[in-house]
């Protein structure tokens, strides 16, 4: 299958932005960008090469661990910063972020029904990556004390998302290499956004960081492995002969996996936090 030219735009643009990030000292943002690229690109490669249908159990564990880690990280590392700047404005920012994330996701599905010259899966994932990257860059560019743990937790869903998307594209006989564009999407917006400096205003910073927390919380909740009718897990599971029994088992695995994702962030924070 030919390599997608559109997909190649992503890594080439990220390569061009890499020296700019290094000169600006944005090493954390750059590391997150390339890790996100490697996670989605690598998982997509595996998803294409397996030649088998995506396993519902793997999907639940991948999404569960990632979403649990994302929810915990946003709540622990960004929400307190927003509230510290200004409790009320920070709270409004969080609410605004969750609602905007929901609105964009819901209305964005309407575009998926349009007759676009690009693959719908790639379009949706690219928009998602570009939006998340812009907020990652803004947060890391203005909260320089943040560690890599937050960023890695936020992009942890790139692996399972890339694997599932590759399976859909392969079954539709479309080039999986188009996923290189959304894989690089985080870095394409995170690096320029990290160069922006927010005004020294407590309410403004509270709203911005609260909005970032709300967006990340929405993304994390969107990736929660819901084993219900019409969901992605159901779509994969229904091809088996024991779909009902399988979904019952997957629901228990979803609860365990999200909990473990949260615990992993707590353990990592306990290990990496600075001493008293």
N, C-alpha and C positions, 0 to 999 in steps of 0.2 A: 504494500500500500504506500503511495507517495507521501512524502513529508509535507505537512501543511505549512505553506509560506506564512500564513497569518500566525500560526503558533510560533514560528521562529522569530517573529518580531519581539516577543516577550523577552527571551534570554539575551538577544542582541542589545535591546534597550537597557536591560539591567547591567550588562557588561559596560555600556557607555556611562551609566550613572555611578558605577562602582568607584572610579578614581575621584569623582566629585565628593562622594561620601567619605572616602578616606582623607581627603584634604580638609574636610570640614570636621574631622574627628568623630564622625557618626558610626563608630565601630559597632555599637550594640544594634543600631537600626540595620546596618549592613548585614550583620550576622543573622538577624531575624529574617531579613529578606531572602538570603540565600538558603537558610534552613527551610523556609516555607517553600521555596522553589524545589529544593531537593526532595522534600516530603511529598509534595503533590506530583512532581515529575517522576520520581522513583516509583511511587505507588501506581501511577498510571501505566508506567512501563510494565510493572508486574501484572497489573490487571489485563493488559493487552496480551502478554505472553502466556498467561495461565491457560487460556483457551477454554476455561470452564466458567459456568455461571457464578456470579458473586455469591458467596456463602452468607446466609442471613445471620448466623452466629457471629462470624467475624465482623460483619457490619455493626451489629449491636455492641460488641466489645470495643470496636474502634471508635464509634460515635459516643458511646457511653463514657469511656475514659476521657476522651477529649472534651466533651461538654461539661463533665464534672469538674475537670481541671480549669476550664475557662470560667465557669460560674464562680468558683472559689477564688480564682486569681483576680477577677474584676472586683469582687466584693472586698477582698483583703487589700489589694494594692492601689486601686483607683478610687473607690467610693470614699475611703477615709480622707484622701487628699482633697476631693471635691468638698466634703463637709468641713474640713479644716479651713478652707478658703472662706466659705460662707455657708452655714447650715441650710438656710432656706433656698438660696439660689442653687446650691449644690443639689438639693433634693429636686427642685424643678428641672435642673439639667438632666438628672437621672431619668425622671419621668418622660421628659421630652425625647431623650435618646431611645428609650424603649418603644415609645409610640411612633417615632419616625422610622425606626428599624422595622417595626411591624407594618407600617403603611407602605414603605418602599418595597418590602418583600411581597406584600399582598397585591399591590398594584402592578408590580413588576411581572407577575405571572400573566397579566393581560398581554404584555409584549411577546410572551412565548407563543401566543397563538397567531402572531403576525407572520406574514410570509417574508422572512428575512433571508438575506443571502448567506448568513452564517448559521452554524449549528446552534440551536437553542440552549443546549446544555453548556456549551462553551461561553455563550453570551451571558448567561445567568451567573456562572462561576466567575467570569472576568469582572462583572459589575460588583459582585460580592467582594472579590479580592481587592479591587481598586478602592472601594469604600473603606474596608478594614485597614488597608495600608495607610490611607491618609490620616486616619485617627491614631494608628500606632505611631506614625511619624510625629504628629502633633504632640502626643503625650510624651514620648521619649525626648523630643527636642526641647521640651519645657520642664520636664521632671527628670533631670539628669541623674538623680540618685536612684532611679529605678534599676533593678537588676534584670538580667536576661530571663529570669524565671517567668515573669509576667508575659513577655513576648512569646516565649516558647509555648506557654500554655495556650495563648490566644491562637497561634497558628497550628496547634496540635491536630486540629480537625482536617488539615489539608491532606494528610495521608489517606484516611478512609474516604474522604470526598473524592480524591483523585482516583482511587481504586474503583469506587462505584461508578463514577462517570466514565472511566475507561471501559468498563464492562458494557455500559449502555451504548457507547459509541461503537464498540467492536461488534455488538450484536446487530447494530443498524448499518454495518459495513461502512462506517465513516472513519476518517483518519484520527487516531487517538492523539497524534502529535499536536493537534490543535490545543490540547490542554496545557502546552508549554506557555501559552499566553496568560491564562489565569494563574498558573504556577508562579510566574514572575510578577503578577499584578501587585502583590503586596509591596515589593520593593519599588515598583515604578511610581507609586504615589507616596510611600513612606519616606523616601529620601528627600524629595522636594519639600514635603510637609514638615520634616524635621528642621528645615532651615528657617521656618517662620518663627518669629518671636511674639508671644502674646503680650498685650499691654499689661502694665503693672497695676491691675485692678482686681481686687479680691472677688467681687461679684462676677466679673467676666471670666476669670480663671475657674471659679466654682461652677459656672454654667458649662464651660468647655469640658472640664474634666468630668463633671457629672454626665454630660451628654455622651462622652466617650465611654463611661462606665455603662450607661444605658444601652448603647449600641452593642457593646461586647456582651452584655447580659442577654440581649435579644438574640444575637448570633448563637450564643451558647444554648439558649433554650430552644432555638430552632433546630439545633443538631441533637437534642435529646432523642434517644432511640425509642420512638413511640411505636409500639407493636399493635397498631390499630388499623381498621379498615381504611384503605386508601393511602397509607403511608408507604415510605420507601421500603421499610422492613417487611411490611405485608406483601408488597409487590414482589420481593425476592422469595419470601417464604411460600407464597401461594402456589408455586410451581411444584411443590412437593406433595406427596400423597397424604401426609399427615400434618397438613398446614395448621389445623386447629390446635393439635397437641403441641406442635412446634412453637406456635405463638405463645402458648401458656408458659413454656420453658423459657422463651426469649424474654418474656416480661420480667421474670425473676432475674435473668442475666442482666437486663437493662438496669434494674435497681442496684444490683451489686456493682456493675461496672461504673456507673456514675458516682457511687459512693467511694470506690477505690480511686477514681480520678481526683476527687476532692482530698482524700487522705494523702495521695501522692504529693500534692502541692503543699499540704501542711508539713509533711515529713521533710520535703526539700527545703522549705522555709526554715524549719528548725535547724537543719544542718548548715544552711548558708547564711543565716542571719548574723549580723555583727554581734560581738560579745557585749556584755553590759559595760 
